[in-house]
Amino acid sequence: MELLKIILLEGENPMKIQAQRSSVRFYQGRSTLPIVDRHKLVKLANGIHKGPFGTKIRMKSTEKKMGTFNYITTDKKLEKNPYYIVGCVSTNVDVPEKTDRIDFGYEFEKIILYASALGVGTCWLGGTFLENEANSILDVNTDTEKVYAITPFGMEKTELDINERKKKNGFTRMVMRNTRKPNNLMFFIDVYGNEIQFDTVAQTLGEPKSLIGLLKKHGQLGEYEEEQEEGKKNEEKEETKNEKQNQEKKPQQLDYDLIRKLEKEKPQELSEIWEGIFESVKWAPSAVNEQDWRIVFDQSERAFHFLIESTRSHYCFLNIGIAMLHFELSCLWYGYTGRWEKLKKSNTSWKLPKDVTYSSTFYMD
């Protein structure tokens, strides 16, 4: 699935979706999920995906119970469990170390955000499921593949009984879901610890490309401007038979009213754009709300270097992949493009603390 198709997210600003997304652990019965939305998610998830560093990720939806140790519950009067999406990643590929996990986090979060855009609940589960059950869904080769996470999906159950409310409050306290670290601990410019200034980022990178131009570049909009000009001419004269035939031959294009809406929603100040982009990264989900990603903006290289504060478990690499997707989606929304690369080692000029390691870099076009 192409990233630029996800950016539209059913017509919603991805940053709004990212901020509204939450981990849903209580579900209504499967029958309450609209068939159209279920088909959209299943079509999107099922199959082979590739992350920014080329790792192959396989995903598949299932109705089987995944043994989530009561972390996920469904209205027992309706069905025993919600739908699930299971994902596994190739672990023996010829890519830099740990990028398999980064790619998995990046690709799996696409599914999470798309579900959120549809109004469908999800929840990252990285350890609270029966691994043998997950392996059987995808027929995993345990020598070369690994299931790092699954997610339930369905309509959230909002009317909870007393026990369910207590349980939900316990989850919220455990992960402190609504808390986010301040910018001065997460985002820096040139040197680690030097708090980022959004005005400086805006001045360094300049004006973004228009969304229309961005979509044309990636083949998503076709001959938009030419069609618009032709439409104006057709208003001034009657359509001939040949003109009607030519119009019928044209491929279906995106909704132009939607494109205008997206253009209109952009902030006027470039610094506001970058503040919003970094805010979207802050709201990326992470294991037990660790928020262990850090970003250093390198002015001279026009690059954003993604770092990990701790490498205590493989979850931190999933977290960084998720944060990378939030960052790139938000950049694309405003017309900024770039490419992901992985340096062989971090730059000594960043002056990283001992517990901070380099992960990946987004070079701006």
Secondary structure, DSSP 8 states (H G I E B T S, - for coil): --HHHHTTGGG--HHHHHHH--B--EE--GGGS-HHHHHHHHHHHSEEEE-TT--EEEEEEE-S----TTSSEE-TTT-S--EEEEEEEESSSSSSTTHHHHHHHHHHHHHHHHHHHTT-EE--BSSSS-HHHHHHHHT--TTTEEEEEEEEEE-B--S--HHHHHHHHHHHHHHTTT----GGGTEEESSTTSB--HHHHHHHH-S---HHHHHHHTTSS-SHHHHHHHHHHHHHS---HHHHHHHHHS-----HHHHHHHHHTS-SSHHHHHHHHHHHHHT---GGG---EEEEEETTTTEEEEEES--SSTHHHHHHHHHHHHHHHHHHHTT--EEEE--SS--GGG---TT-EEEEEEEE-
